[in-house]
Amino acid sequence: MRHPLAFHIRLQTMLKDEMGATMVEYSLMVAFIAMVAVAANATLGTNLNAKFESFAGLFP
């Protein structure tokens, strides 16, 4: 049987590891940036389309 202290030390080491937390933070940042890009693209696309249509209306 393994020593309980060895298990405790290993558990503390795993809990101190912040690699998983960093990955979650980066994933949330990427998701937020993607949402902002999609919203900006939708808004900009609509506005740009309206500008092109008004410009195209100037020429017969």
N, C-alpha and C positions, 0 to 999 in steps of 0.2 A: 504494500500500500504506500502511496506517495505521501510525502509530508504535507500537512495542511498549510504550512507557511509558504511552501513553494507555490501552491495554488493561489494563495492570497497575493503573493508578489506578482505572479503572472496576470492575475485579474487587475491589479492596479496598473500594470504596464499597458494592458489593453485599454483601460479606461482613459489613460493619459494620452493615448494615440489620437491625434486630431485629424488624421488623414481623411476619415469618413466625413467629419464635420466640414472640412474644407471643400470636399467634393460636393456636398449638399449646397453649400453657399455659392459655389461657382455655378451649379446647375440652376439655382434660383436666379442668379444674375443673368445667365443666358436666356432663361425663360422670360424674364422681365424685358430684356433688350429685344427679344423676338416679338413680344406683344407690342412694344412701342413702335417697332419697325413696321409691323402689319397695320397698326392704326395710322401711322404717318403716311404709309403708302396708300391706304384707302382714301384718306383726306386729300392728300396731294394729287392723287390720280383723278378724283372727282373735280377738284378745282382746276387742274390742268386741262381736263377734257372740256370743261365749260369755256376756258380761255380759247382753246383751239377752235371750238365751234363758233364762238363769237367772232374770232378772227377770220374764219372761213366764210362767215356770212357777209363780210365786206366785199368779197369778190364774186361777181356773178358767174 
